Amino acid sequence: MAGSIASQSHHRIKGRFLIPEVRQVLGELRGRVDGDVLALAFTPDHRCLTLEDGGILRQWNPNNGNMTQSVLLSEIETCWAFSRDGRFLASGSDGISIWDANEGELIGKHEDPAWMTALVFSPDSRWLASGHDDHKVRLWDSQRGKLVRVFTGHHDEICALAFSADGRFLASASEDRLVMIWDTKTGDLAGKLEGHTDRVDDLAWNPAGDRIASAGWDTSVRVWDAKTGELLSLLNGQGECVHTVAFTPDGHGIVCGDSNGYLRLWDYKKLKVKGEWHAHRSPLRRLVLSRDGRWAATAGLDRIIQFIPIAAAEPIGTESEARSSVVSIASGTGPAVAISYSEGRLEFFDARTSRSRGIALEGENVLAVASTPAGQIAVGTESGKIALFDRAGITPTTIFEGHVRVPAKLLAIRPDGLEVASSAGSDGMVRLWNPQTGEATLIIPEATNCGTVEAIAYHPTLPIVAASGILWNEGGEGATALWDTKAIKLHLSFARGATSLAFSPDARFLAGVDLENNIVVWDLSTARVVKELSGTDGNTTGIIFDRESEILVSVSDDGGIRSWEVESWRMTGNIEVEARPRTLAFTQDGQTLIVGNANSACYLIDRASLI
């Protein structure tokens, strides 16, 4: 089972198996995944399986929310579906692959010319149906990989499929807002269901095979008589879009999830809501019920897996404390670590205990954090405010109105703490501030001559700020400019843009990440490129030099944490984590690397692992 993290070389921290290099975690990991969940299943022995964007198959214990196993299958396919018993997994894009979900092994593959948009197994796993962007539905013998039938009649791409319990009938939904029922034995159209006014996102049959439920973007779940096509129930009162629907095992109830993150249990005959849970702070996109009907497993765009006991006597409101990707990290005085998340939350952690110190700047949408070597922390917000923190407190020592009607999206603080640089990015400006008075000291209107600013960073010893921009409409070319903020003039410029910048603390080098995911290293004394580093299959999302200027570290969303020795530029470390790293920082003492991930947590890794 190559790629599994459930091996003896891994250890468990807070419910997740981690590689030995990760010695500590900041933030909660239980129920967290790193990408959008594309498929869910319960096994007969009550395990839960998930498949997320990027082809990562995970196994969970629903009783405690802990992940018990993980394996990378394939990053190519975009459409996935489990068999009803969780034994098999199908994937597709321009072809179909069949996987053994227990072993994580590929057991069959065949090509198809049309792009795949939906997949579903029949209840006995004998058949596999695929929907495509050519408006057709194809029926396959899943064991032999043989195409059995092609169903035509829709006028737009297929977006949902569902088999009846006996496998005799197949329901399909398309962007044309129609639901069609096909006889899999004869190939005939057995019914057409009309009524939805927007996309139908999911379909479900009841166990008896005489009812179909459809979930639509028109706020409704509709229950139909599968034989006559009569609309039996119209369930309204959900969010703007209903994304997923399932019948309870006894056939008397319907469970659905919507764009507001709510899970609802309906008595669809009485049009009555029997239970309601605010399970996610983002749209609830996937849902599966356990065979005994006691549990619902749900997945939202917040990258959280929730296990909800829907058979409880009383509904339990379980709004998730969801946090999405780590956006930026700053290491403060002592063990304090400031983390900003993509939904705007700013949280402080104690790096010694891994415990949260609390939420700061509540009511503000935080976009970026930065710190000085002495541990002073600067924070930029969507409202344009800039806040400063020192010591271990979570209350800012200074907060001032920075930008007017534009966000402080990018932020850097001069190493001596006497100046703060910020940018909204899209306006092409870099603004400089006196952090003691909150007054603007300089505005650089065309900081990169590229129209946008993608990254800013301060020189370690001189009053120089670097800004980099990209000409997105001209093939991704750009420029990087170094401005002397004391003399108010351009110091250096490079005809190459970057999405991330980092100075070496010894002031010899400036590194940037270009749009090809190469790390470009400039020698500041000669203004020339001394090295271009590659070696990643994913997007490089962050770079940093260590405090001694001995190594350069990068993180990328393929799970790689890579380090190079400065001078020889030889790769010294290549750590693969079961996460999607987004950003990184070193602690004040320089001995620990903090890596922020897409799963809302930060990993702490010893610097010694990188050299």
matplotlib code that plots the C-alpha trace (Angstrom):
import matplotlib.pyplot as plt

x = [0.0, 2.5, 1.9, 0.0, 0.7, -0.5, 3.0, 5.3, 7.5, 4.6, 3.2, -0.2, -0.8, -4.3, -5.9, -3.8, -0.9, 2.1, 5.6, 8.4, 9.6, 6.4, 7.0, 4.1, 0.9, -0.8, -4.6, -7.1, -6.7, -9.6, -12.0, -9.8, -8.8, -6.6, -8.9, -12.5, -14.1, -15.4, -16.8, -17.9, -18.9, -19.6, -18.3, -20.4, -18.1, -18.8, -15.7, -16.0, -14.1, -13.4, -11.8, -10.6, -9.4, -5.9, -6.8, -6.2, -8.2, -8.7, -10.2, -12.0, -13.3, -16.7, -16.8, -14.0, -13.4, -9.9, -8.3, -6.8, -5.3, -4.4, -3.1, -2.5, -4.2, -4.1, -4.0, -5.2, -8.9, -11.5, -14.6, -14.9, -17.4, -17.4, -19.3, -22.2, -20.2, -17.0, -15.0, -14.4, -13.7, -14.1, -12.4, -12.6, -11.8, -11.2, -11.3, -12.4, -10.2, -11.4, -9.6, -9.6, -10.5, -9.1, -5.7, -5.5, -4.6, -5.6, -7.5, -8.9, -8.7, -10.3, -10.5, -13.5, -13.4, -15.8, -15.0, -16.5, -18.8, -20.6, -20.0, -22.1, -21.9, -25.0, -25.8, -24.3, -21.2, -21.8, -22.5, -20.9, -22.7, -20.8, -22.2, -20.3, -20.0, -21.3, -24.7, -24.6, -24.8, -22.8, -23.4, -20.4, -19.8, -17.5, -15.7, -14.9, -14.6, -17.1, -19.4, -22.9, -25.2, -25.3, -28.3, -29.0, -31.7, -30.2, -29.3, -26.5, -23.7, -24.7, -24.4, -25.9, -26.6, -28.3, -29.3, -32.4, -31.9, -32.2, -30.1, -32.8, -33.3, -30.8, -31.8, -29.7, -29.8, -28.3, -27.6, -30.8, -32.7, -34.4, -34.3, -34.5, -35.1, -33.6, -34.3, -30.8, -32.0, -33.7, -32.0, -35.4, -36.4, -38.7, -39.6, -38.9, -39.2, -39.7, -40.0, -36.7, -35.8, -32.0, -29.3, -30.1, -27.0, -27.9, -30.3, -31.4, -33.8, -35.7, -35.0, -38.3, -37.4, -40.6, -39.5, -36.8, -35.5, -33.8, -31.8, -31.6, -30.0, -33.6, -33.6, -35.8, -35.8, -38.4, -39.8, -41.2, -43.2, -40.7, -43.3, -45.8, -43.4, -45.9, -44.4, -45.3, -43.5, -41.8, -39.4, -38.5, -36.8, -33.2, -30.3, -30.1, -28.7, -29.4, -26.3, -26.9, -29.8, -30.3, -33.2, -33.0, -32.6, -36.3, -37.4, -39.5, -37.1, -34.9, -31.7, -30.3, -27.4, -27.4, -25.3, -25.7, -24.0, -27.2, -28.1, -31.9, -33.8, -37.3, -40.5, -41.2, -44.8, -45.7, -43.5, -42.0, -38.4, -37.5, -34.0, -31.7, -27.9, -25.7, -22.9, -20.6, -19.8, -19.6, -21.7, -22.4, -21.4, -21.3, -23.4, -23.6, -25.7, -24.6, -26.4, -28.3, -29.3, -27.8, -25.0, -24.6, -21.1, -20.9, -18.2, -18.2, -16.1, -14.6, -12.6, -14.2, -15.6, -18.5, -20.1, -23.6, -25.9, -29.1, -31.0, -30.6, -33.9, -33.3, -31.5, -28.1, -26.9, -23.3, -22.0, -18.5, -15.6, -14.3, -11.1, -9.9, -6.4, -3.6, -2.9, 0.1, 2.1, 4.2, 6.4, 6.1, 8.0, 8.4, 6.5, 3.6, 2.6, 0.1, -1.9, -4.3, -6.9, -8.5, -11.9, -10.3, -9.7, -6.6, -5.6, -2.6, -1.0, 1.6, 4.2, 5.4, 2.0, 0.2, -2.7, -4.7, -4.2, -7.3, -8.8, -7.5, -9.2, -12.6, -14.9, -12.0, -11.2, -7.4, -5.6, -1.9, 0.6, 4.3, 6.9, 10.4, 13.3, 12.6, 9.1, 6.9, 3.9, 2.1, -1.4, -3.3, -7.1, -9.6, -10.9, -7.5, -6.5, -3.0, -2.5, 0.7, 1.3, 4.2, 5.0, 2.7, -0.6, -3.4, -4.4, -2.8, -0.5, -1.4, -4.1, -4.6, -6.6, -4.2, -5.7, -8.9, -11.5, -8.9, -7.6, -4.2, -3.8, 0.1, 2.1, 5.8, 7.5, 11.0, 13.4, 14.0, 10.2, 10.3, 8.4, 5.5, 4.9, 1.5, -0.3, -3.8, -2.2, -4.6, -3.9, -0.2, 0.7, 3.0, 2.3, 4.7, 3.7, 5.2, 3.9, 4.2, 2.0, 0.0, 0.9, 1.7, 5.3, 5.5, 3.3, 4.9, 2.2, 3.6, 5.8, 6.4, 5.2, 3.0, -0.3, -0.4, 1.7, 1.9, 4.6, 6.5, 9.5, 12.0, 15.7, 17.3, 19.6, 18.8, 15.7, 14.8, 11.5, 11.1, 7.9, 7.1, 4.3, 2.9, 1.6, -1.2, -2.6, 0.8, 1.9, 2.8, 5.8, 6.5, 9.1, 10.6, 11.7, 13.7, 12.9, 15.2, 12.6, 15.0, 16.3, 12.9, 14.3, 14.6, 17.5, 17.4, 15.0, 14.8, 12.8, 11.0, 7.9, 7.3, 4.4, 6.5, 9.7, 12.3, 15.6, 18.4, 19.2, 22.8, 21.6, 23.3, 20.4, 16.8, 14.7, 11.3, 8.9, 8.0, 4.8, 6.6, 7.1, 10.9, 12.7, 14.8, 17.8, 19.3, 22.7, 22.1, 25.7, 25.8, 22.0, 22.2, 20.5, 22.8, 20.5, 17.1, 15.7, 13.0, 11.9, 8.2, 5.2, 2.9, 2.5, 5.3, 3.3, 6.0, 9.8, 12.0, 15.7, 16.6, 18.0, 21.6, 21.2, 22.4, 19.4, 16.5, 13.2, 10.1, 6.7, 4.3, 0.8, 2.1, 2.9, 6.6, 8.8, 12.2, 15.4, 18.6, 22.0, 23.0, 26.2, 26.1, 22.3, 22.3, 18.9, 19.4, 15.9, 12.7, 10.0, 6.6, 3.6, 0.1, -1.2, -1.0, 1.5, 0.6, 3.0, 5.9, 7.9, 10.8, 10.4, 12.3, 15.2, 15.5, 15.4, 11.9, 10.1, 6.3, 4.4, 0.8, -1.5, -4.8, -6.3, -6.4, -3.3, 0.4, 3.1, 6.3, 9.4, 12.9, 15.4, 17.8, 15.5, 16.2, 20.0]
y = [0.0, 2.5, 6.0, 5.0, 6.9, 4.2, 2.7, 2.2, 5.1, 7.5, 8.7, 10.1, 13.7, 14.7, 12.0, 12.1, 10.0, 12.3, 11.8, 11.8, 15.3, 16.8, 17.0, 19.3, 20.7, 24.0, 23.8, 21.0, 18.1, 15.8, 15.7, 18.0, 17.3, 19.3, 19.6, 19.5, 16.2, 14.6, 11.3, 9.7, 6.2, 4.1, 0.5, -2.3, -2.3, 1.3, 2.9, 6.1, 6.7, 10.0, 10.9, 14.5, 16.7, 15.6, 11.9, 11.3, 8.4, 8.6, 6.3, 7.7, 6.5, 8.2, 7.7, 10.2, 11.9, 10.5, 9.6, 6.1, 5.7, 7.7, 6.9, 8.9, 7.3, 9.7, 13.4, 13.2, 12.3, 14.9, 12.8, 10.0, 7.6, 4.8, 1.6, 1.3, -1.0, 1.1, -1.8, -0.1, 3.4, 4.7, 7.7, 9.5, 12.5, 11.3, 7.7, 5.4, 3.8, 1.3, 1.0, -1.4, 1.0, -1.3, -1.7, 1.5, -0.4, 0.2, -2.9, -1.7, 1.1, 2.0, 5.1, 7.2, 10.1, 12.4, 14.4, 12.8, 14.9, 12.3, 8.7, 6.2, 2.4, 0.2, -1.1, -4.5, -2.8, -4.8, -1.7, 1.7, 4.7, 7.8, 11.2, 13.4, 16.8, 15.5, 15.2, 11.4, 8.8, 5.6, 2.3, 0.0, -3.5, -2.5, -5.9, -6.2, -2.5, -3.1, -0.4, -1.8, 1.1, 4.8, 6.9, 10.0, 12.7, 15.4, 18.8, 19.7, 18.1, 15.5, 16.6, 13.8, 10.0, 7.4, 3.7, 2.2, -0.3, -3.3, -1.7, -1.9, 1.8, 4.7, 8.4, 11.1, 14.9, 17.5, 21.2, 21.3, 21.0, 17.7, 14.4, 11.3, 7.7, 4.9, 1.2, -0.3, -3.6, -2.4, 1.0, 2.7, 6.1, 5.1, 8.6, 12.3, 14.6, 18.3, 21.1, 22.3, 25.8, 25.5, 22.9, 19.5, 18.7, 15.3, 12.4, 9.6, 6.6, 5.2, 1.6, 0.4, 1.9, 3.8, 7.3, 9.6, 12.7, 15.5, 18.3, 21.6, 25.0, 26.4, 26.0, 22.8, 19.1, 17.4, 13.9, 12.1, 9.0, 7.1, 5.3, 8.1, 11.1, 12.8, 15.4, 14.1, 16.5, 19.9, 20.6, 24.3, 26.3, 25.3, 27.6, 29.1, 25.8, 22.2, 20.2, 16.7, 14.4, 10.8, 8.7, 7.2, 3.4, 2.9, 5.1, 7.4, 10.3, 12.5, 14.0, 17.0, 19.5, 23.0, 26.0, 27.5, 24.5, 23.1, 19.4, 18.7, 15.6, 15.7, 13.7, 14.3, 13.0, 15.4, 18.2, 18.5, 19.1, 16.5, 17.6, 20.4, 20.8, 23.7, 21.4, 23.7, 27.3, 26.8, 25.0, 21.4, 19.5, 15.8, 13.5, 9.8, 7.8, 4.8, 1.6, 1.6, 5.3, 6.4, 8.5, 11.1, 11.9, 15.3, 17.3, 21.0, 23.5, 24.3, 21.0, 19.5, 16.0, 16.0, 12.9, 13.7, 11.3, 12.0, 9.2, 11.1, 11.8, 15.5, 17.5, 18.7, 22.0, 21.3, 24.4, 23.5, 25.6, 25.5, 27.1, 26.9, 27.4, 29.1, 32.3, 33.6, 33.0, 35.3, 34.3, 36.6, 37.2, 34.1, 31.2, 33.2, 32.3, 34.4, 32.6, 34.1, 31.9, 32.4, 33.3, 36.2, 34.8, 35.7, 33.3, 33.2, 29.9, 29.0, 27.0, 25.3, 23.8, 23.9, 25.6, 28.5, 31.8, 33.2, 35.1, 38.6, 41.5, 39.9, 41.6, 42.3, 40.2, 39.6, 39.2, 39.1, 39.0, 39.7, 39.9, 41.3, 39.2, 40.6, 39.2, 42.3, 41.3, 43.5, 42.6, 43.9, 43.7, 43.9, 47.2, 48.7, 48.7, 47.9, 46.5, 45.9, 43.3, 42.7, 40.3, 37.4, 39.2, 39.0, 42.6, 45.0, 47.7, 49.9, 49.9, 52.6, 53.3, 52.6, 52.3, 54.2, 52.0, 49.4, 46.3, 45.8, 42.6, 42.4, 43.4, 43.6, 45.1, 46.4, 44.3, 47.2, 47.6, 51.3, 51.0, 49.0, 48.4, 47.5, 47.0, 46.3, 44.5, 45.3, 49.1, 48.7, 50.9, 50.3, 52.4, 53.0, 53.8, 55.0, 52.3, 54.6, 57.4, 55.5, 58.2, 57.5, 58.4, 57.4, 56.2, 54.5, 54.7, 52.4, 50.2, 47.5, 49.2, 46.1, 47.4, 44.9, 44.0, 40.3, 40.3, 42.7, 42.2, 44.3, 44.3, 42.9, 45.8, 48.7, 50.9, 49.1, 47.5, 45.0, 44.8, 42.3, 42.3, 40.3, 41.4, 38.8, 39.9, 39.7, 36.1, 36.4, 38.6, 41.1, 43.0, 43.2, 46.6, 47.5, 51.0, 53.0, 54.4, 56.9, 58.4, 57.9, 56.4, 53.1, 51.1, 48.0, 46.4, 42.9, 42.2, 39.2, 39.1, 36.9, 35.8, 35.4, 37.2, 36.5, 38.3, 36.3, 37.7, 38.3, 40.6, 38.7, 37.3, 37.9, 34.9, 35.0, 32.4, 33.0, 31.8, 28.7, 27.7, 28.2, 29.9, 32.7, 33.7, 37.2, 38.2, 41.7, 42.8, 42.1, 42.3, 39.0, 35.7, 33.3, 30.2, 29.0, 26.1, 23.7, 20.3, 20.6, 19.2, 21.6, 25.3, 26.8, 28.8, 30.1, 30.6, 31.7, 31.8, 30.5, 32.9, 31.9, 32.3, 28.8, 27.2, 28.3, 26.5, 26.3, 24.8, 23.7, 22.4, 18.9, 18.3, 19.1, 21.0, 21.4, 23.0, 24.0, 24.8, 28.4, 28.7, 25.3, 25.3, 21.6, 20.2, 19.1, 18.3, 17.0, 16.2, 15.1, 15.8, 14.5, 18.1, 21.0, 23.5, 27.1, 29.4, 29.2, 31.0, 30.3, 30.7, 33.5, 31.2, 30.0, 26.3, 25.5, 25.8, 26.5, 25.3, 26.4, 24.1, 24.0, 21.9, 24.8, 23.6, 24.3, 21.8, 22.4, 20.9, 21.0, 22.9, 20.0, 18.0, 20.4, 20.4]
z = [0.0, -1.2, 0.1, 3.2, 6.3, 8.6, 9.0, 11.9, 10.8, 11.4, 14.7, 15.7, 16.9, 17.8, 15.7, 12.6, 11.5, 10.8, 9.5, 12.2, 11.1, 12.4, 16.1, 17.1, 15.7, 16.3, 15.7, 15.5, 13.1, 13.8, 10.9, 8.8, 5.2, 2.8, -0.3, -1.3, -0.6, -3.9, -2.5, 0.7, 1.8, 4.9, 5.0, 6.5, 9.5, 10.2, 8.8, 6.8, 3.6, 1.9, -1.4, -1.7, -4.5, -5.4, -5.3, -1.5, 0.0, 3.7, 6.3, 9.4, 12.8, 13.1, 16.8, 17.5, 14.1, 13.9, 10.6, 10.6, 7.2, 4.1, 0.6, -2.5, -5.5, -8.5, -9.0, -12.6, -12.3, -11.3, -10.9, -8.2, -6.7, -4.1, -4.5, -1.9, 0.3, 0.0, -1.5, -4.8, -6.0, -9.6, -11.0, -14.3, -16.4, -20.0, -19.0, -16.1, -13.5, -10.9, -7.6, -4.7, -1.8, 0.9, -0.7, -2.6, -5.8, -9.4, -10.7, -14.0, -16.5, -19.9, -22.0, -23.1, -25.6, -23.7, -20.5, -17.4, -15.1, -13.0, -11.8, -9.8, -9.1, -9.0, -5.5, -6.3, -7.9, -11.2, -13.2, -13.4, -15.0, -16.2, -17.3, -19.7, -21.2, -24.5, -22.8, -22.8, -20.1, -20.5, -18.8, -18.2, -17.0, -14.1, -13.9, -17.6, -18.4, -21.3, -22.6, -22.4, -23.3, -24.2, -23.2, -25.2, -24.6, -22.4, -23.9, -21.6, -19.6, -17.0, -13.3, -11.2, -11.5, -9.2, -9.6, -8.1, -5.4, -7.7, -10.4, -13.0, -13.4, -13.7, -13.0, -14.6, -14.2, -16.5, -16.6, -18.8, -15.4, -16.5, -14.6, -16.8, -15.9, -18.0, -18.1, -17.9, -19.3, -22.4, -22.8, -23.1, -21.5, -18.7, -17.5, -17.6, -14.5, -15.2, -12.6, -11.4, -12.5, -12.0, -11.9, -10.2, -8.1, -6.7, -7.0, -4.7, -4.9, -1.9, -0.9, -2.5, -5.8, -6.4, -5.3, -6.5, -4.7, -6.5, -5.0, -6.9, -7.0, -7.0, -3.1, -3.3, -2.8, -4.9, -4.3, -7.4, -8.1, -10.2, -12.3, -13.1, -12.8, -10.4, -8.0, -4.5, -2.2, -2.6, 0.3, 0.5, 3.2, 2.5, 1.4, -2.0, -3.4, -2.2, -3.0, -1.7, -0.8, 0.6, 1.7, 5.2, 5.2, 6.2, 3.3, 5.4, 5.7, 3.5, 4.6, 2.6, 2.8, 1.5, 0.6, 4.1, 5.6, 7.1, 7.3, 7.5, 8.2, 6.7, 7.0, 3.4, 3.5, 6.2, 4.8, 8.3, 9.4, 12.1, 12.7, 11.8, 12.3, 11.3, 10.4, 8.3, 7.9, 4.2, 1.6, 2.6, -0.6, 0.2, 2.4, 3.1, 5.7, 7.6, 6.8, 10.1, 9.6, 12.8, 11.4, 8.7, 7.4, 5.8, 4.0, 3.2, 1.4, 4.9, 4.4, 7.5, 7.9, 10.3, 11.9, 13.0, 15.0, 13.1, 15.0, 18.3, 20.1, 20.0, 17.2, 18.3, 16.8, 15.9, 14.1, 13.3, 14.5, 11.0, 9.9, 6.4, 4.9, 6.9, 5.0, 6.9, 10.0, 12.3, 15.2, 18.1, 21.3, 23.5, 22.1, 20.6, 17.1, 15.2, 12.5, 10.0, 8.2, 4.9, 6.4, 8.2, 11.7, 13.6, 16.4, 18.7, 19.8, 22.4, 20.5, 23.7, 24.6, 21.2, 23.0, 21.6, 23.4, 21.9, 19.0, 18.3, 16.4, 16.5, 14.0, 11.6, 8.5, 8.8, 5.6, 6.5, 9.4, 9.5, 12.3, 13.1, 14.3, 17.8, 17.7, 17.0, 15.0, 12.4, 11.1, 8.0, 7.6, 4.9, 6.3, 5.8, 9.5, 10.6, 14.1, 16.1, 18.8, 21.2, 24.0, 24.4, 24.6, 22.1, 22.5, 20.0, 21.4, 18.5, 15.9, 13.3, 10.2, 7.4, 4.0, 3.0, 1.3, 0.2, 2.1, 3.6, 1.7, 1.7, 4.7, 5.8, 8.8, 8.8, 10.9, 13.3, 13.7, 12.8, 9.5, 8.1, 4.4, 3.0, -0.3, -1.5, -4.4, -7.2, -7.1, -7.7, -4.7, -1.8, 1.3, 4.1, 7.7, 11.0, 13.4, 16.4, 15.0, 12.4, 9.9, 6.2, 5.5, 1.8, -1.0, -4.0, -6.7, -9.4, -7.2, -9.9, -13.1, -13.6, -12.4, -9.4, -6.4, -5.6, -2.9, -0.6, 1.7, 3.7, 3.3, 6.5, 7.2, 4.9, 4.6, 1.4, 0.5, -2.4, -4.4, -7.1, -9.7, -12.6, -15.9, -16.0, -19.4, -21.0, -20.6, -16.9, -17.3, -14.6, -12.5, -9.1, -7.7, -4.7, -3.3, -1.0, 1.4, 2.9, -0.3, -2.0, -5.1, -7.0, -5.7, -8.0, -10.4, -12.0, -15.2, -13.6, -11.4, -8.4, -6.3, -3.1, -2.0, 0.7, 1.6, 3.2, 6.7, 5.7, 3.0, 0.2, -1.7, -2.7, -3.7, -5.6, -7.0, -10.6, -12.4, -13.6, -9.9, -10.2, -7.3, -8.7, -6.5, -7.2, -5.9, -4.5, -5.0, -8.7, -9.4, -11.3, -11.1, -9.4, -9.4, -10.5, -8.3, -9.4, -8.3, -7.5, -9.2, -7.5, -7.0, -4.8, -2.2, 0.1, 0.6, 3.4, 4.4, 7.9, 10.4, 9.7, 5.9, 5.5, 3.9, 1.7, 2.3, 0.1, 0.5, -2.3, -2.6, -3.7, 0.0, -0.4, 2.1, 0.4, 1.5, -0.4, 1.0, 0.3, -1.8, -3.4, -3.9, -3.3, -2.1, 1.5, 2.5, 0.8, 3.3, 2.0, 4.3, 4.1, 3.7, 1.3, 2.7, 2.1, 4.0, 6.4, 9.1, 11.5, 15.2, 17.0, 17.9, 14.3, 15.4, 14.3, 11.0, 11.2, 8.1, 7.6, 5.7, 3.9, 6.7, 9.2, 11.2, 11.4, 11.6, 13.6, 12.1, 13.5, 11.4, 11.8, 9.5, 6.7, 6.6]

ax = plt.figure().add_subplot(projection="3d")
ax.plot(x, y, z, "-o")
ax.set_aspect("equal")
plt.show()
